[in-house]
């Protein structure tokens, strides 16, 4: 469950289908509750088979706290625990070790394991740390920030290659002494959506049904949306699916403000995302402020579902929305602009909205399909294998 987990899982399956032998090193399941699932508790290591992918799981101190110290302890605990895989890794004799970043400390673990096993280390940079943490207000500039920045540059210089999920990240990598940089967008498994797409459009209803499905974290600011927009006054419904640090606050707020036409649902599994999204007219994808290099995976899923997007996150995500004509953009946390956009959508011609839905599906199928991204990644790895 979760966007990074889904993306990495699909990447592993895709590479396996291209005849790569894969091992996954990960933690005991704990997302999004921040507590290790019951059947995995009191274990330091266990191995399992997940859809024919051998998975090695190690203990970590699980936390989804809003406070920085528990989160740092959680990251560091797994970064240390995964080092106990060194014998298994060396016996496996990998050609590549691909490490997800953040956290940066895990990049250091992956680099060590690659040196130990004589593999090439590839750092997959999903967010630029510590810059992203600074932009979100999770860390201030000072001693710790400087040390993390030094670690960041060290990993870029000493990894065989780096992958970035956006062009902004790739440009940053190329300016930071990385030897090789490859653009590997999150993309979307288009077939998963096409397989459940209804043959005809649902009957037209009065009002707009808007959906958000994803992490309810501080960076997304869904709680702020609930507080600042009365969807009932806009003749709209806002449906929320997810879990995370803000969920309890949202639930408590909605219990006291039931007239706002906002509905909080449980989180949906990866397999249920396509059908869930297709029940709605449009989606809203917010960020409280632009994060350099970030392109939310929810953009690609919305495209595949044929859902036009209200995006209030800035950065490269905004560029994608405009380039492919798949939605509307508002400044982050500009609730008046979001409100006006919803009113504008309500008065749109049906043919205009259908064209936008078609643009979404075409962009997902022809540009951002994960098969296309995987083919490029496979070519990149195959060209550099020795």
C-alpha positions, 0 to 999 in steps of 0.5 A: 500500500502506498505510491512508492511501494507500488512503484518499486514493486511494479519495477521489480516485477517488470525487471523480472519479466525481462529476465533479471533475477531479483531480490528485494530487501525491505523492512517488516510491513508497517505502513501507513499505521507506523506499527509493524503488522501483527504477524511480523512482530518480534522478528528480526529477519524473515524471508517471504515470496511475494508474487514469485519475488524473493523478499528479505525483511528486516526489523526496524523501529517503526514510526509515523510520528510527526516529530522528526526524532522518531522518524530519524530513528526509524530510518537509521534503524532500518539502514543499520539492520539491512547491513546484516544481509551482507552474507546473503547479498554476497552469495547472490552475487548481484550485478546491481544494487538499486537503493531507494532514497530518501532516506539518505542513510539507506543509500549509505547502506546500499553503497556498502553492500555494493562494495562488499558484493562487487555490484554496481550501486544505483541510487534511485532518488525520489526526493532530493534530500535534505532540500525537500525536508527543508522546503517542508519545514522538517529541518532548518539549515545548520549543522545537521542540514550541512552534514546531510548535504555532504552525505547526499553529494558523497552518494551521488559521486560514489554511486555507479549511477543515479536515477531521478523520478523527474527531469528536475531531479535529473538536472540536479544530479548532473550538476552534483557530480554524479557519473550517470543520471537516468530519468525513470518516472514513476509512471503507471501500470496502464493495463491495470486501469484499462482492464477494469475500465467501464465500456460506457460512461456512468449516467450524468448526475447533478454535482461534481464528485471529487476524489483524493486517494493517497497519503494523508500526510503533512506535505499533502495538506488534505486537512487544510482543504477540508477546513477551508473549502465548503464543498456543499456550497459548490454542489460538490462532494469530496471523497477521501481515501487514505491513511497517515498522520492527518487522518485522525484530525480529519475524522475529528473535524468532519464529525463536527462539520458534517454539512461540508459534503466531505466523506472519509473512507478507509485506505484502498489497496493497490489492486482497488485503486483503479476501480475506486478512482473511476467512480468519480468525476475529477481528482484533486492533488494538493501539496502545501508548497512546491517541492523541488523535483517532486511529481506525485505518483497520483498524477499518473494514476489519475491519468490512467483512470481518465480523471482530470486533475485539479493540481495545487503543487507547483513544480514539474507536476504543474508543467505536466498538467499544462503540457498534456492538457489534463486538468487545472493548476492552482497555487499551493494552498490557494483555497480561493483559486481551488474553489473558483476552479471547482465552480468553473468545472461545474459550468463546463461543457460536457464535450470539453470535459470528455476531451480532457478525460481522453487527454488523460488516458492518451498521456498515460498510455502513450507517454507515462505507461510504466512499460515504456519507463521499464523498457528504458530502464532495462536498456540502461542497465543492460548497456552498462552491465559487465 
